């Protein structure tokens, strides 16, 4: 049986936090910018769909590596490098009625680092949101997939990562 789903996504920026970091001469700054992706999966079928799983991956070009404050290497001439970060989640739906929908959201952080020496900016690095992919599965088989891009060139090159899911998915009633 072929299943048909529809999708809606919306990306919202939340309130930015700024953290002062010790720099080599003056204060460096690390900004934490939380974003929330709101997502909806709709059942477009005329029949109920049972025992499905929804998986999603949010892709971020991570330029500010916060692991052990690695980003501070920029202050001493470290190279700005990008790595793909995947924020992944999943949940199961026992039954989705015809025309039914499941709303859910996920908040995640991006960072921006500014190295300032003597009043001038020496280096800036900011994470960039690439996009997201939502999959609807039944018995491990992909029934439908939706891709949403914030950076279309990078998103075209980004494939499903099969990343480990992490807590943080909020289901709406």
C-alpha positions in Angstrom: 0.0 0.0 0.0 1.2 3.5 -0.9 0.9 6.1 1.9 0.8 9.9 1.4 1.9 12.5 3.9 2.3 16.2 3.9 4.7 18.3 5.9 5.0 21.8 7.4 8.1 23.3 8.9 9.0 26.6 10.5 12.3 27.8 11.9 12.3 30.4 14.6 15.2 32.1 16.3 14.9 32.3 20.1 16.6 34.8 22.5 20.4 35.0 22.1 22.7 34.5 25.1 26.1 36.1 25.1 29.0 34.7 27.2 32.2 36.6 27.9 35.2 34.4 27.3 38.8 35.1 28.4 40.8 36.1 25.4 44.5 36.8 24.8 44.2 40.6 25.2 40.6 41.7 25.7 37.2 40.0 26.0 36.3 37.5 23.4 32.6 36.7 23.0 30.7 33.5 22.5 27.1 33.9 21.5 24.7 31.0 21.9 21.7 31.3 19.5 18.9 28.9 20.1 16.6 28.0 17.3 13.3 26.0 17.3 12.1 24.0 14.3 8.3 23.5 14.5 7.2 20.6 12.3 3.9 18.9 11.4 3.3 15.6 9.7 -0.1 15.2 8.1 -1.8 11.9 7.0 -3.2 12.7 3.5 -4.8 9.2 3.2 -8.4 8.3 3.5 -7.5 5.5 5.9 -5.7 5.4 9.2 -2.0 4.6 9.3 -0.8 2.4 12.2 2.6 1.8 13.8 4.7 4.4 12.1 7.8 6.1 13.2 8.8 9.7 12.4 12.6 10.5 12.3 14.2 13.8 11.6 17.7 15.2 11.3 18.5 18.9 11.5 21.8 19.8 9.8 24.2 22.5 11.0 27.5 23.5 9.6 29.4 23.6 12.9 32.2 26.2 12.7 32.3 26.9 16.5 33.4 23.7 18.2 32.5 24.1 21.8 34.1 20.7 22.8 36.8 21.7 25.4 36.5 25.3 24.1 38.2 24.4 20.8 36.9 27.6 19.2 39.4 29.6 21.2 42.1 28.4 18.9 40.9 31.0 16.4 42.4 33.6 18.8 45.9 32.3 18.1 45.5 31.8 14.3 43.7 28.5 14.3 42.0 27.6 11.0 38.2 28.0 10.8 36.9 24.5 9.9 33.4 23.2 9.3 32.0 19.9 10.4 28.5 18.6 9.9 26.5 18.4 13.0 23.2 16.5 13.0 20.5 17.1 15.6 18.3 14.0 15.4 15.2 12.8 17.0 12.4 10.2 16.5 9.1 9.1 17.9 6.4 6.5 17.2 2.8 7.0 16.4 0.4 4.1 17.1 -2.3 5.4 14.9 -2.8 8.5 12.7 -6.4 8.9 11.5 -7.3 10.1 8.0 -6.5 13.8 7.8 -4.8 13.5 11.2 -1.6 15.3 12.1 1.2 15.2 14.6 2.9 18.5 15.6 6.3 18.5 17.2 9.2 20.8 17.7 12.9 20.7 18.6 15.1 23.5 20.0 18.8 23.4 19.4 21.8 25.8 19.7 24.1 27.4 17.3 27.1 29.4 18.3 29.0 32.4 17.1 32.5 33.3 18.4 34.2 36.7 18.0 37.9 37.1 18.8 38.7 40.7 19.7 42.2 41.9 20.3 42.9 45.5 21.2 39.5 46.7 20.2 39.6 45.2 16.7 38.0 41.9 15.5 40.6 39.3 14.5 38.4 36.3 13.8 34.7 35.5 13.6 33.1 32.1 13.2 29.4 31.3 13.2 27.5 28.0 12.9 25.1 27.9 9.9 21.9 26.0 9.7 21.8 23.9 6.5 18.3 22.5 6.8 16.4 19.4 7.9 15.0 16.1 6.7 11.9 14.3 8.0 11.2 10.7 7.3 8.1 8.7 8.0 8.8 4.9 8.4 6.9 1.7 8.8 8.7 -1.5 9.7 12.0 0.3 8.9 10.9 1.2 5.4 10.7 4.9 4.3 7.2 5.7 3.4 7.8 9.4 2.7 10.5 12.0 3.1 10.6 15.8 3.3 13.6 18.0 2.9 13.6 21.7 3.9 16.7 23.9 3.1 18.0 27.0 4.7 21.2 26.8 2.6 20.1 25.1 -0.7 23.6 24.5 -2.0 24.8 22.8 1.1 21.5 20.9 1.6 21.8 19.4 -1.9 25.1 17.8 -0.9 23.8 16.7 2.5 22.6 13.1 2.7 20.7 11.4 5.5 23.3 10.8 8.3 21.4 8.1 10.2 22.6 10.0 13.3 21.9 8.8 16.8 18.7 10.4 18.2 19.0 12.6 21.2 16.3 13.7 23.7 14.6 17.0 23.0 11.7 16.3 20.8 8.5 17.9 22.1 5.2 16.5 20.9 2.2 18.8 20.8 -1.2 17.5 21.6 
